[in-house]
Amino acid sequence: MKPCSALYEVLYVSTLAPTQPLSVVAQIAGRARLVNAELDITGLLIFDGQRFCQQLEGPQNAVLKLIERIRNDPRHINVEVLHHGPLAARRFLQFSLAFSTVEDVDALARMETLDGDAALAAFDTVRGELVR
């Protein structure tokens, strides 16, 4: 990963399209790792069996282009940006894409109703529970 001075972050939730099998999630994660590395984007993707929540961080133009690609990806529906803005330092420097599932299947559903700092705080809580 190259160092970048103008970091930007986006936190979004989306739903796996009902026409898509669960096996497509591994394909999404695998492809995202390659694309993110090329674009100098890092982040964490969480999946609960139905919903995705992802925090992306990197150069602003690259992050904004990537979120637009995700919005246009037919495997995702109901893409909703919960937070976006400048970022002081990367949270996931070591990962082009960290991926995890959650045991609390309602955690991401609860996040859908939040935005801004409240959404980031909820994401940090979920992220913290992943490493316990």
C-alpha positions in Angstrom: 0.0 0.0 0.0 1.3 3.5 -0.9 1.0 6.2 1.7 -1.6 8.8 0.8 -2.1 12.3 2.2 -5.7 12.9 1.3 -7.5 10.0 2.9 -11.3 9.7 2.7 -13.7 7.1 4.1 -17.1 5.8 3.2 -19.2 3.5 5.5 -22.2 1.9 3.8 -24.7 -0.9 4.1 -26.3 -2.9 1.4 -28.3 -6.1 0.9 -27.4 -9.1 -1.1 -29.8 -9.2 -4.1 -32.3 -11.9 -3.6 -31.4 -13.4 -7.0 -27.8 -14.0 -5.8 -26.6 -17.2 -4.2 -24.6 -17.0 -1.0 -21.6 -18.3 -2.9 -21.3 -15.0 -4.7 -20.2 -13.3 -1.4 -16.8 -15.1 -1.6 -16.5 -13.9 -5.3 -17.3 -10.3 -4.2 -14.7 -10.4 -1.4 -12.0 -12.0 -3.6 -12.4 -9.5 -6.5 -12.6 -6.6 -4.0 -9.3 -7.5 -2.5 -7.6 -7.2 -6.0 -9.4 -4.0 -7.0 -8.8 -2.4 -3.6 -5.1 -3.1 -3.8 -4.9 -1.6 -7.3 -6.7 1.6 -6.1 -4.8 1.9 -2.8 -8.1 1.3 -0.9 -8.2 -0.5 2.4 -11.2 -1.5 4.6 -13.4 -4.0 6.3 -16.4 -5.9 4.8 -18.9 -7.5 7.2 -21.6 -9.8 6.1 -24.5 -11.2 8.2 -26.0 -13.7 5.7 -28.2 -11.0 4.1 -26.6 -7.6 4.6 -23.2 -6.1 3.9 -21.6 -3.3 5.9 -18.3 -2.0 4.6 -15.9 0.8 5.6 -13.7 1.9 2.7 -10.7 4.2 3.1 -8.2 5.6 0.6 -7.7 8.4 -1.9 -11.0 10.4 -2.1 -11.5 10.0 -5.9 -10.8 6.2 -5.8 -13.2 5.7 -2.8 -16.0 7.7 -4.5 -15.5 5.8 -7.8 -15.6 2.5 -6.0 -18.8 3.3 -4.0 -20.4 4.3 -7.3 -19.4 0.9 -8.8 -20.9 -0.8 -5.8 -24.1 1.1 -6.2 -24.3 -0.1 -9.8 -23.4 -3.7 -9.0 -26.6 -5.9 -9.5 -25.4 -8.2 -6.6 -26.1 -5.3 -4.2 -29.4 -3.7 -3.5 -30.5 -0.9 -1.1 -27.0 0.6 -1.0 -27.1 3.3 1.6 -24.1 5.5 2.6 -24.2 6.0 6.4 -21.0 8.1 6.7 -18.5 9.7 4.4 -15.7 12.3 4.9 -12.0 13.0 5.4 -10.0 10.5 7.5 -7.0 11.3 9.5 -5.4 7.8 9.4 -6.2 4.4 8.0 -7.8 1.9 10.3 -7.0 -1.1 8.1 -3.5 -0.4 6.8 -2.6 -4.1 6.6 -5.7 -5.2 4.6 -6.8 -4.3 1.1 -10.0 -5.9 2.3 -10.6 -7.6 5.7 -13.7 -9.8 5.6 -15.8 -11.2 8.4 -19.2 -12.5 9.2 -21.1 -11.6 12.4 -23.0 -13.8 14.8 -25.5 -11.1 15.8 -27.6 -11.1 12.7 -29.4 -7.9 13.8 -26.3 -5.8 14.2 -26.2 -4.6 10.6 -30.0 -4.1 10.5 -29.7 -1.8 13.5 -26.9 0.1 11.7 -29.2 0.9 8.7 -31.1 3.4 10.8 -27.9 5.4 11.8 -25.8 7.9 10.1 -22.7 10.0 10.6 -20.8 9.6 13.9 -23.5 7.3 15.3 -23.0 4.9 12.4 -19.2 5.0 12.8 -19.6 4.3 16.6 -21.9 1.3 15.9 -19.4 0.0 13.2 -16.5 0.3 15.7 -18.6 -1.7 18.2 -19.3 -4.5 15.7 -15.6 -4.4 14.5 -14.4 -4.7 18.2 -16.6 -7.7 18.7 -15.0 -9.5 15.7 -11.6 -9.5 17.4 -12.7 -10.9 20.8 
